[in-house]
């Protein structure tokens, strides 16, 4: 256990998949943790974490949560919008992040770590990436001691993505007979895009180690695992690990999938327009700077997948 200079960390999104891993890593390294919880319960650190009930739009809850904190880890994000419930990319990715940044400045907490995403940029095609980038820019202009992480696809036994992969591999979820991905061209057979899946515990380690490393202040890190894989390659590895045999991966033309998002009610589709757009972009990272600053490299997809419990 370390005896950290930073003693208490305020975490948003602590009940989520990545948040749970980060809370566990913080506690393992001897930090005190305060979690902002809107609804639901913590999956990690129950009884060891100070819980503040409220949301990202309550200045009182944010001020209470930040009281006594030395650093902030802001993780909250969504992959699917629900405007009727106030769940839009702009509101959750940008407005909520700016509220936490403003609260940190107001309370006097200078150290701020932000979860963004590979592909975040001003000229992004997807609103998901545009709003992630807007939050990044707001933080960069804040005057705080910031670090931003842009991970590729995050996986772990508790994550929805790998649960879906396992169900596809075992034929327990549509389309049952094959593992789908979005492909370019008329038939979906054009260039296959690549991803660099990163294990959730490696993401947690990166966030927690960055807290007190001064060389990470003012830096943006694109991060991914050791293996760069096309979507079919990733599906094949998952199927072999989960079932002992390869399963065919068949493309769904991206143009057709996007057309469906315009004509079929969103609640009836298992994907969104932004997900189709993002899946047609490579999600890979140059890990040189990360390895130089942190001194280690996240594990590859296959090696970490082999460590999963068999009942995923």
C-alpha positions in Angstrom: 0.0 0.0 0.0 1.2 3.5 -0.7 0.9 6.5 1.6 -0.4 8.9 -1.0 0.1 12.7 -1.0 -3.3 12.8 -2.4 -5.4 11.1 0.3 -9.0 11.5 -0.9 -10.4 11.1 -4.4 -13.9 12.1 -5.6 -15.3 9.8 -8.3 -18.2 10.3 -10.6 -19.6 7.2 -12.3 -18.4 5.0 -9.5 -21.4 2.6 -9.9 -20.5 1.8 -13.5 -18.3 -0.8 -15.1 -15.2 1.2 -15.3 -16.0 3.2 -12.2 -16.2 0.0 -10.1 -12.7 -1.1 -11.3 -11.3 2.4 -10.5 -12.8 2.4 -7.0 -11.3 -1.0 -6.3 -7.9 0.2 -7.5 -8.1 3.4 -5.4 -8.9 1.4 -2.3 -6.2 -1.1 -2.9 -3.7 1.6 -3.1 -4.8 3.2 0.1 -6.9 6.2 -1.0 -10.0 7.3 0.6 -12.9 7.5 -1.9 -16.0 9.6 -2.1 -18.5 8.6 -4.7 -21.3 10.6 -6.2 -24.3 8.2 -6.6 -27.4 9.3 -8.4 -29.3 6.0 -8.1 -28.4 2.4 -7.5 -25.7 1.1 -5.3 -21.9 0.7 -5.5 -20.7 -2.6 -6.8 -17.2 -2.1 -5.3 -16.0 -0.9 -2.0 -19.3 -1.1 -0.1 -18.8 0.1 3.4 -15.4 1.6 2.5 -16.6 4.4 0.3 -18.2 7.7 1.4 -21.3 8.0 -0.7 -22.9 11.3 -1.6 -26.4 11.1 -3.1 -27.2 13.5 -5.9 -26.5 14.1 -9.5 -24.1 16.1 -11.7 -26.6 19.0 -12.0 -26.8 19.6 -8.2 -24.2 22.2 -7.1 -24.9 21.3 -3.5 -24.2 17.6 -4.0 -21.0 18.3 -6.0 -19.8 20.7 -3.3 -20.5 18.1 -0.6 -18.7 15.4 -2.6 -15.7 17.5 -3.3 -15.4 18.6 0.3 -12.1 17.2 1.6 -11.1 15.8 -1.8 -7.6 16.2 -3.2 -8.4 14.9 -6.7 -11.4 14.2 -9.1 -11.9 11.3 -11.5 -14.8 12.1 -13.8 -16.1 9.1 -15.7 -19.7 9.6 -16.5 -20.8 9.0 -20.1 -23.5 7.4 -22.1 -23.5 5.4 -25.4 -27.2 5.8 -26.2 -29.3 9.0 -26.0 -32.8 9.2 -24.4 -33.8 12.9 -24.8 -37.1 12.4 -23.0 -35.2 11.4 -19.9 -32.7 14.3 -20.4 -30.0 11.8 -21.5 -28.3 13.5 -24.5 -24.7 13.5 -25.4 -24.4 17.3 -24.9 -26.1 17.2 -21.5 -24.2 14.2 -20.1 -20.8 14.5 -21.8 -20.4 18.3 -21.9 -22.8 20.0 -19.5 -22.3 17.5 -16.7 -18.5 17.6 -17.1 -18.4 21.3 -17.1 -20.5 21.3 -13.9 -17.9 19.1 -12.1 -15.0 21.1 -13.4 -16.7 24.3 -12.2 -17.4 22.7 -8.8 -13.8 21.6 -8.5 -12.6 25.1 -9.1 -15.2 26.5 -6.7 -14.2 24.1 -3.9 -10.4 24.4 -4.6 -9.7 20.9 -5.9 -7.0 21.3 -8.6 -6.2 17.7 -9.7 -8.7 16.5 -12.3 -8.7 13.3 -14.4 -11.2 12.9 -17.2 -12.5 9.9 -19.1 -12.8 10.7 -22.8 -12.7 8.4 -25.8 -10.5 7.6 -28.9 -11.9 9.6 -31.8 -12.8 12.7 -29.7 -12.1 15.7 -31.9 -13.6 19.0 -33.0 -14.4 17.7 -36.5 -15.8 14.3 -35.4 -18.7 13.0 -37.4 -20.5 11.4 -34.4 -22.1 13.6 -31.7 -20.7 11.2 -29.1 -17.1 12.2 -30.1 -17.9 15.9 -30.6 -19.3 16.2 -27.1 -16.5 14.3 -25.5 -14.1 16.7 -27.2 -16.1 19.7 -26.0 -15.6 18.4 -22.4 -11.9 18.0 -23.0 -11.6 21.6 -24.2 -13.5 22.9 -21.3 -11.1 21.1 -18.9 -8.0 22.3 -20.8 -9.2 25.9 -20.5 -10.1 25.5 -16.8 -6.6 26.2 -15.3 -6.8 22.9 -13.3 -4.1 20.3 -13.2 -5.7 18.0 -15.7 -5.0 14.6 -17.4 -7.3 13.2 -20.1 -7.5 9.5 -21.1 -8.9 8.4 -24.5 -9.3 4.6 -24.3 -10.2 2.3 -27.1 -12.9 -0.3 -26.5 -12.8 -1.2 -22.8 -13.5 -4.8 -21.9 -13.9 -6.8 -18.7 -16.0 -9.7 -17.3 -18.6 -7.3 -16.0 -18.8 -5.2 -19.1 -21.8 -5.3 -21.5 -19.6 -5.6 -24.6 -17.9 -8.9 -23.5 -21.2 -10.3 -22.3 -22.6 -9.6 -25.7 -19.5 -11.2 -27.4 -19.9 -14.3 -25.2 -23.6 -14.6 -26.1 -22.9 -14.2 -29.8 -20.1 -16.8 -29.6 -22.5 -19.3 -27.9 -25.4 -18.6 -30.2 -27.5 -17.3 -27.4 -28.2 -13.8 -28.8 -29.3 -12.6 -32.3 -28.1 -13.1 -34.9 -27.4 -16.6 -33.3 -25.5 -18.1 -36.3 -22.8 -15.5 -36.8 -21.0 -12.6 -35.1 -21.9 -9.3 -36.7 -19.9 -6.1 -37.4 -20.5 -3.0 -39.4 -18.7 -3.1 -42.8 -18.1 -0.5 -45.5 -19.3 -0.7 -49.1 -22.5 -2.0 -50.7 -22.1 -5.5 -49.2 -20.2 -4.4 -46.1 -17.1 -6.2 -47.4 -14.8 -3.1 -47.9 -11.9 -2.2 -45.5 -12.3 -3.7 -42.1 -11.8 -1.2 -39.3 -9.5 -1.9 -36.4 -9.8 -1.7 -32.6 -7.3 -2.0 -29.8 -9.3 -3.5 -26.9 -8.1 -2.5 -23.4 -8.8 -4.4 -20.2 -10.8 -2.5 -17.6 -8.2 -3.2 -14.9 -5.5 -1.6 -17.0 -7.6 1.5 -17.5 -8.1 1.6 -13.7 -4.4 1.3 -13.1 -3.7 4.1 -15.5 -6.1 6.5 -13.9 -4.9 5.8 -10.4 -1.2 5.9 -11.2 -1.7 9.2 -13.0 -3.1 11.0 -10.0 0.3 11.8 -8.4 2.6 11.6 -11.5 3.4 15.2 -12.3 4.5 14.4 -15.9 0.9 13.4 -16.7 -0.4 16.9 -15.9 -1.6 18.7 -19.0 -1.4 15.5 -21.1 -3.9 13.6 -23.2 -3.3 9.9 -23.5 -4.8 7.7 -26.2 -4.7 4.1 -24.7 -5.3 0.6 -26.0 -4.2 -2.9 -25.4 -1.2 -4.6 -27.1 -3.3 -6.1 -29.9 -4.6 -4.2 -32.9 -7.5 -6.3 -34.3 -10.1 -6.0 -37.0 -13.6 -6.6 -35.8 -13.7 -10.2 -37.3 -10.3 -11.0 -35.7 -11.6 -9.8 -32.3 -14.8 -11.9 -32.8 -12.7 -15.0 -33.7 -10.6 -14.7 -30.6 -13.6 -14.2 -28.3 -15.4 -17.3 -29.9 -12.3 -19.5 -29.5 -11.8 -18.5 -25.9 -15.4 -18.8 -24.9 -16.4 -21.9 -26.9 -13.1 -23.5 -28.1 -13.9 -22.9 -31.7 -14.0 -20.1 -34.2 -17.3 -18.7 -35.3 -18.0 -16.9 -38.6 -18.1 -13.1 -38.5 -20.3 -11.5 -41.1 -20.6 -7.8 -41.9 -23.7 -5.8 -41.9 -23.4 -2.9 -44.4 -23.0 0.3 -42.5 -25.1 2.2 -45.0 -28.0 -0.2 -44.4 -27.6 0.0 -40.6 -27.6 3.8 -40.7 -30.7 3.7 -42.9 -32.5 1.6 -40.3 -31.7 4.2 -37.6 -33.8 6.7 -39.6 -36.8 4.5 -40.3 -37.0 2.2 -37.2 -37.7 3.5 -33.7 -34.6 3.6 -31.7 -35.9 1.4 -28.9 -36.4 -1.4 -31.4 -32.7 -1.4 -32.6 -29.8 -2.8 -30.7 -27.5 -0.1 -32.0 -27.6 3.7 -32.6 -26.6 5.9 -35.6 -23.5 7.1 -33.6 -22.5 3.5 -32.9 -22.5 2.7 -36.6 -20.5 5.8 -37.4 -17.9 5.1 -34.7 -17.6 1.5 -35.7 -16.5 2.6 -39.1 -13.5 4.5 -37.7 -10.3 2.8 -36.5 -10.0 3.0 -32.7 -6.3 2.5 -32.2 -3.7 4.3 -30.3 0.0 5.1 -30.5 1.1 3.9 -27.1 4.6 5.4 -27.2 3.9 8.4 -24.9 1.9 6.3 -22.5 4.6 3.7 -22.1 7.3 6.3 -21.7 5.4 8.1 -19.0 4.0 5.1 -17.1 6.6 2.5 -17.7 4.3 -0.4 -18.7 1.9 -1.4 -21.5 -1.7 -2.7 -21.2 -2.2 -6.3 -21.9 -3.5 -7.7 -25.2 -7.1 -8.8 -25.8 -6.4 -12.6 -25.9 -4.2 -12.8 -22.9 -6.6 -10.8 -20.7 -9.6 -12.7 -22.0 -8.0 -16.0 -21.0 -8.1 -14.7 -17.4 -11.9 -14.3 -17.4 -14.0 -16.5 -15.3 -15.6 -19.2 -17.5 -19.2 -18.2 -16.6 -19.0 -14.8 -18.4 
